Each structure stands twice: as C-alpha cells, then as structure tokens.
Amino acid sequence: MRVDADNAHTIQGVFWKVRTASEPASYTFTNTTGDTNKEGSGAITAYTGVDTVSPIDAHAATTYPSGGTSIVGPSVTTTVPGTQLLTLVGQRSNGDLTPAAGMAERYVRQALGRWEPRIAIESITAAPDPDHPAALLIDVRYRIKATHSSRSLVFPFYLIPEE
C-alpha cells in the first residue's frame, strides 16, 4: 500500500492482504533498504466484514526524520460510512509515547459496543497513572441494561519495559 522513508531509513510500511483458505504460520518481511541498522517491528491485524477488493478507504502518514517531542498525525477524510479508523504510531529511539486524547477511549468504546451487548456505556476516560508512568488507567462507567444498575471498572494497561 505505502512505504515512507527519510534519507537513510525506512520509517514505515503499510500493506494489506485478504486471507485465503491456506495461510502460512508466519510471514517474513525483508528490509532491502540502505538502512544499515535494519531495525524494525511489525504487527498483523485481522478484520472481518471489510470490502475484500478495496479494504483501505483512505490513508495518510507523517514522518519526522529530524526527531521531535510530539508526533502529529495527519487528518484523514473517509468516503464510506462507518469506516474503522486505525492509528499506528512509533518511534526509533527509546522513550515513552502517550496516546492522543480520545484514542484509548474510542477503542474501548468500540470494543465494548461489539463484545458486550449487555451494558450501556455511560462514560469512558483514560489517563496516565501518576504512580506508574508506563501505565494507562481506563475508567469505564456503565449500566447493565437488564437491571439498570450502574457500575464502574478501572483497567490499568502497562507498557512492556525496555530490555
């Protein structure tokens, strides 16, 4: 789909593939750039119910080859109602990344809407844990539809520490 690079490094590559009846146990991506470090990471995400001919409605990217303290994602205008928004953010150097305001809440709301039909969401908030900088606290306030009983859950999500 797209590969973005600066003068010396491949910054990101975005690819898509429709699953077939016989898929391998793993995939290998080869870095053929002049990047001598050959550093990389990858992920495979599965979606159902998408257009298998043209599954990507819109895409955009931003790279910061000279670095910086914040990453600003470009806006994307979709043309299909109900389009799923996927955001990928990464950096080459060590350090923490804090999600943009609203991103964690949006994903939690979507997941609960899909997988937990017994509840009505009243609010979702996410904030860094002041005692653990590598944790994101997600507070979900909801009502059980059958009994109209209000409840609350707080989930801590931890980043994997540097090795």
CYANA upper distance limits for C-alpha pairs under 8 A (distance plus 0.5 A):
  1 MET  CA     13 GLY  CA      8.24
  1 MET  CA     14 VAL  CA      6.12
  1 MET  CA     15 PHE  CA      5.46
  1 MET  CA     16 TRP  CA      7.32
  2 ARG  CA     13 GLY  CA      6.23
  2 ARG  CA     14 VAL  CA      5.84
  2 ARG  CA     15 PHE  CA      7.36
  3 VAL  CA     10 THR  CA      7.81
  3 VAL  CA     11 ILE  CA      8.11
  3 VAL  CA     12 GLN  CA      6.21
  3 VAL  CA     13 GLY  CA      4.69
  3 VAL  CA     14 VAL  CA      6.88
  4 ASP  CA     10 THR  CA      6.68
  4 ASP  CA     11 ILE  CA      6.01
  4 ASP  CA     12 GLN  CA      5.83
  4 ASP  CA     13 GLY  CA      6.84
  4 ASP  CA     61 ALA  CA      8.38
  4 ASP  CA     63 THR  CA      8.10
  5 ALA  CA      9 HIS  CA      6.17
  5 ALA  CA     10 THR  CA      4.75
  5 ALA  CA     11 ILE  CA      5.31
  5 ALA  CA     12 GLN  CA      7.41
  5 ALA  CA     63 THR  CA      8.34
  6 ASP  CA     10 THR  CA      7.09
  6 ASP  CA     11 ILE  CA      7.33
  6 ASP  CA     63 THR  CA      8.34
  6 ASP  CA     65 PRO  CA      6.39
  8 ALA  CA     34 GLY  CA      7.15
  8 ALA  CA     35 ASP  CA      6.15
  9 HIS  CA     33 THR  CA      7.78
  9 HIS  CA     34 GLY  CA      7.75
  9 HIS  CA     35 ASP  CA      5.54
 10 THR  CA     33 THR  CA      7.44
 10 THR  CA     35 ASP  CA      7.65
 11 ILE  CA     63 THR  CA      7.58
 18 VAL  CA     52 THR  CA      6.77
 19 ARG  CA     23 GLU  CA      7.55
 31 ASN  CA     38 LYS  CA      7.09
 50 VAL  CA     55 PRO  CA      6.37
 51 ASP  CA     55 PRO  CA      5.29
 57 ASP  CA     78 THR  CA      6.65
 57 ASP  CA     79 THR  CA      7.26
 57 ASP  CA     80 VAL  CA      7.51
 57 ASP  CA     83 THR  CA      8.11
 58 ALA  CA     76 VAL  CA      6.99
 58 ALA  CA     77 THR  CA      7.25
 58 ALA  CA     78 THR  CA      6.23
 58 ALA  CA     79 THR  CA      8.34
 59 HIS  CA     76 VAL  CA      6.88
 60 ALA  CA     74 PRO  CA      6.76
 60 ALA  CA     75 SER  CA      7.81
 60 ALA  CA     76 VAL  CA      6.92
 61 ALA  CA     73 GLY  CA      7.27
 61 ALA  CA     74 PRO  CA      6.83
 62 THR  CA     72 VAL  CA      7.79
 62 THR  CA     73 GLY  CA      6.56
 62 THR  CA     74 PRO  CA      6.98
 64 TYR  CA     68 GLY  CA      7.61
 64 TYR  CA     71 ILE  CA      8.26
 71 ILE  CA     89 VAL  CA      8.46
 78 THR  CA     83 THR  CA      7.40
 94 ASN  CA    162 GLU  CA      8.45
 96 ASP  CA    134 ALA  CA      7.88
 99 PRO  CA    103 MET  CA      7.00
 99 PRO  CA    104 ALA  CA      7.63
102 GLY  CA    106 ARG  CA      6.51
102 GLY  CA    126 ALA  CA      8.36
103 MET  CA    107 TYR  CA      6.94
104 ALA  CA    108 VAL  CA      6.71
104 ALA  CA    126 ALA  CA      7.06
104 ALA  CA    138 ILE  CA      8.47
105 GLU  CA    109 ARG  CA      6.52
105 GLU  CA    124 ILE  CA      6.26
105 GLU  CA    125 THR  CA      6.51
105 GLU  CA    126 ALA  CA      6.76
105 GLU  CA    138 ILE  CA      8.16
106 ARG  CA    110 GLN  CA      6.68
107 TYR  CA    111 ALA  CA      6.62
108 VAL  CA    112 LEU  CA      6.57
108 VAL  CA    124 ILE  CA      8.28
109 ARG  CA    113 GLY  CA      6.50
109 ARG  CA    121 ILE  CA      8.18
109 ARG  CA    124 ILE  CA      7.76
110 GLN  CA    114 ARG  CA      6.74
111 ALA  CA    115 TRP  CA      6.43
111 ALA  CA    116 GLU  CA      8.33
112 LEU  CA    116 GLU  CA      5.50
112 LEU  CA    117 PRO  CA      7.99
113 GLY  CA    117 PRO  CA      6.83
118 ARG  CA    144 ILE  CA      6.55
118 ARG  CA    145 LYS  CA      6.24
118 ARG  CA    146 ALA  CA      7.78
119 ILE  CA    142 TYR  CA      6.79
119 ILE  CA    143 ARG  CA      6.01
119 ILE  CA    144 ILE  CA      5.04
119 ILE  CA    145 LYS  CA      5.79
120 ALA  CA    142 TYR  CA      6.07
120 ALA  CA    143 ARG  CA      5.62
120 ALA  CA    144 ILE  CA      6.85
120 ALA  CA    145 LYS  CA      6.68
121 ILE  CA    140 VAL  CA      8.02
121 ILE  CA    141 ARG  CA      6.78
121 ILE  CA    142 TYR  CA      4.84
121 ILE  CA    143 ARG  CA      6.89
122 GLU  CA    140 VAL  CA      8.31
122 GLU  CA    141 ARG  CA      5.86
122 GLU  CA    142 TYR  CA      5.40
122 GLU  CA    143 ARG  CA      7.37
123 SER  CA    139 ASP  CA      8.44
123 SER  CA    140 VAL  CA      6.51
123 SER  CA    141 ARG  CA      5.59
123 SER  CA    142 TYR  CA      7.34
124 ILE  CA    138 ILE  CA      7.51
124 ILE  CA    139 ASP  CA      6.10
124 ILE  CA    140 VAL  CA      5.12
124 ILE  CA    141 ARG  CA      6.79
125 THR  CA    138 ILE  CA      6.20
125 THR  CA    139 ASP  CA      5.72
125 THR  CA    140 VAL  CA      7.26
126 ALA  CA    136 LEU  CA      7.10
126 ALA  CA    137 LEU  CA      6.00
126 ALA  CA    138 ILE  CA      4.82
126 ALA  CA    139 ASP  CA      6.76
127 ALA  CA    136 LEU  CA      6.20
127 ALA  CA    137 LEU  CA      5.90
127 ALA  CA    138 ILE  CA      7.19
128 PRO  CA    132 HIS  CA      8.28
128 PRO  CA    133 PRO  CA      6.92
128 PRO  CA    134 ALA  CA      8.20
128 PRO  CA    135 ALA  CA      6.52
128 PRO  CA    136 LEU  CA      5.02
128 PRO  CA    137 LEU  CA      6.45
129 ASP  CA    133 PRO  CA      6.43
129 ASP  CA    134 ALA  CA      8.14
129 ASP  CA    135 ALA  CA      6.01
129 ASP  CA    136 LEU  CA      6.14
129 ASP  CA    137 LEU  CA      6.29
129 ASP  CA    156 PRO  CA      8.49
134 ALA  CA    158 TYR  CA      6.22
134 ALA  CA    159 LEU  CA      5.82
135 ALA  CA    156 PRO  CA      6.66
135 ALA  CA    157 PHE  CA      5.78
135 ALA  CA    158 TYR  CA      4.84
135 ALA  CA    159 LEU  CA      6.76
136 LEU  CA    156 PRO  CA      6.16
136 LEU  CA    157 PHE  CA      5.66
136 LEU  CA    158 TYR  CA      7.11
137 LEU  CA    154 VAL  CA      7.02
137 LEU  CA    155 PHE  CA      6.15
137 LEU  CA    156 PRO  CA      5.04
137 LEU  CA    157 PHE  CA      6.92
138 ILE  CA    154 VAL  CA      5.95
138 ILE  CA    155 PHE  CA      5.60
138 ILE  CA    156 PRO  CA      6.88
138 ILE  CA    157 PHE  CA      8.32
139 ASP  CA    152 SER  CA      7.62
139 ASP  CA    153 LEU  CA      6.30
139 ASP  CA    154 VAL  CA      4.84
139 ASP  CA    155 PHE  CA      7.01
140 VAL  CA    152 SER  CA      6.13
140 VAL  CA    153 LEU  CA      5.72
140 VAL  CA    154 VAL  CA      6.71
141 ARG  CA    150 SER  CA      7.88
141 ARG  CA    151 ARG  CA      6.41
141 ARG  CA    152 SER  CA      4.86
141 ARG  CA    153 LEU  CA      7.03
142 TYR  CA    150 SER  CA      6.29
142 TYR  CA    151 ARG  CA      6.02
142 TYR  CA    152 SER  CA      6.69
143 ARG  CA    148 HIS  CA      6.16
143 ARG  CA    149 SER  CA      5.89
143 ARG  CA    150 SER  CA      4.79
143 ARG  CA    151 ARG  CA      6.58
144 ILE  CA    148 HIS  CA      5.73
144 ILE  CA    149 SER  CA      5.93
144 ILE  CA    150 SER  CA      7.07
144 ILE  CA    151 ARG  CA      8.31
145 LYS  CA    149 SER  CA      8.17
